[in-house]
Amino acid sequence: MTSLVGLISTDAARSARFSLFIPLMVFAIGFIQSRKKFCLAYGFLGTFNFGSLGQISRVSDPIAKKADRKTALTILAKSIALALGLTLTTFVLPL
C-alpha cells in the first residue's frame, strides 16, 4: 500500500506500477498460506514441523510428498494469479 501511495504521490510513470508485483506476490503467498494452513516451502521441500520450533522432519511417504508438492504448486499458482490481478488493477486504475 505504501509503495502504491509513493508511486502515485511522486507522479511516477504508470508503468512503474508493475514494480508492485513482487511485494504483492509476497503478500499473496502469505495470505494464501494462512488461508490453507499449509507452508509453501515445506511442501516443496517435503518436510513438516509439528513438534517444537526448529524440529523439522522429512515426509517419508511418497504419496503424501506428491500431494504436498501438488498443494504447494496450487498455492504458488493462486499467489501468482492474485498478485498479477492486483498489479494489473493498480495499473488500470486512473490514479
VMD Tcl script that draws the C-alpha trace (Angstrom):
set ca {
  {0.00 0.00 0.00}
  {2.80 2.40 0.91}
  {4.53 1.65 -2.39}
  {1.40 2.48 -4.36}
  {0.94 5.73 -2.45}
  {4.57 6.60 -3.14}
  {4.20 5.90 -6.86}
  {1.06 7.99 -7.10}
  {2.27 10.91 -4.98}
  {5.52 11.30 -6.92}
  {3.80 11.19 -10.31}
  {5.91 8.21 -11.35}
  {5.30 6.73 -14.77}
  {2.24 4.50 -14.92}
  {4.47 1.58 -15.98}
  {6.30 1.87 -12.64}
  {3.22 0.32 -11.04}
  {4.38 -3.04 -12.39}
  {7.11 -2.88 -9.73}
  {4.37 -3.65 -7.20}
  {4.21 -7.25 -8.44}
  {6.97 -8.58 -6.14}
  {5.60 -7.05 -2.91}
  {2.11 -8.16 -3.91}
  {3.46 -11.66 -4.59}
  {4.93 -11.81 -1.08}
  {1.56 -10.68 0.29}
  {-0.35 -13.20 -1.82}
  {1.83 -16.15 -0.77}
  {1.46 -15.25 2.91}
  {-2.28 -14.70 2.57}
  {-2.98 -17.95 0.73}
  {-0.68 -19.97 3.02}
  {-2.56 -18.66 6.05}
  {-5.95 -19.49 4.49}
  {-4.80 -23.00 3.51}
  {-2.83 -23.53 6.75}
  {-0.04 -25.01 4.65}
  {3.56 -23.86 4.21}
  {4.64 -23.46 0.60}
  {8.35 -24.02 1.37}
  {7.74 -27.12 3.49}
  {5.53 -28.52 0.73}
  {8.22 -28.10 -1.90}
  {10.96 -29.42 0.38}
  {8.96 -32.46 1.51}
  {9.28 -31.54 5.17}
  {6.96 -30.77 8.07}
  {7.10 -29.40 11.60}
  {4.51 -30.47 14.15}
  {6.96 -30.55 17.05}
  {8.94 -27.87 18.80}
  {10.23 -24.85 16.92}
  {13.08 -25.76 14.59}
  {12.41 -29.50 14.69}
  {11.88 -30.31 11.01}
  {11.07 -33.83 9.82}
  {11.03 -35.32 6.34}
  {7.88 -36.71 4.73}
  {8.67 -40.36 4.13}
  {5.52 -41.45 2.29}
  {5.98 -40.76 -1.46}
  {2.23 -40.36 -1.99}
  {2.00 -37.77 0.80}
  {5.08 -36.00 -0.56}
  {3.49 -35.84 -4.03}
  {0.25 -34.47 -2.53}
  {2.21 -31.84 -0.59}
  {4.05 -30.71 -3.71}
  {0.76 -30.51 -5.59}
  {-0.68 -28.32 -2.82}
  {2.45 -26.14 -2.88}
  {2.15 -25.71 -6.65}
  {-1.52 -24.80 -6.26}
  {-0.64 -22.18 -3.66}
  {2.07 -20.79 -5.93}
  {-0.28 -20.63 -8.93}
  {-3.02 -18.92 -6.91}
  {-0.48 -16.47 -5.49}
  {0.79 -15.56 -8.95}
  {-2.78 -15.06 -10.17}
  {-3.69 -12.89 -7.16}
  {-0.53 -10.78 -7.39}
  {-0.94 -10.34 -11.13}
  {-4.59 -9.38 -10.74}
  {-3.80 -6.81 -8.06}
  {-0.88 -5.44 -10.08}
  {-2.99 -5.05 -13.19}
  {-5.74 -3.42 -11.15}
  {-3.33 -0.80 -9.85}
  {-2.06 -0.26 -13.39}
  {-5.53 0.23 -14.87}
  {-6.90 2.49 -12.12}
  {-6.85 6.17 -13.14}
  {-4.92 7.35 -10.10}
}
mol new
graphics top color blue
foreach p $ca { graphics top sphere $p radius 0.5 }
foreach p [lrange $ca 0 end-1] q [lrange $ca 1 end] { graphics top cylinder $p $q radius 0.2 }
display resetview
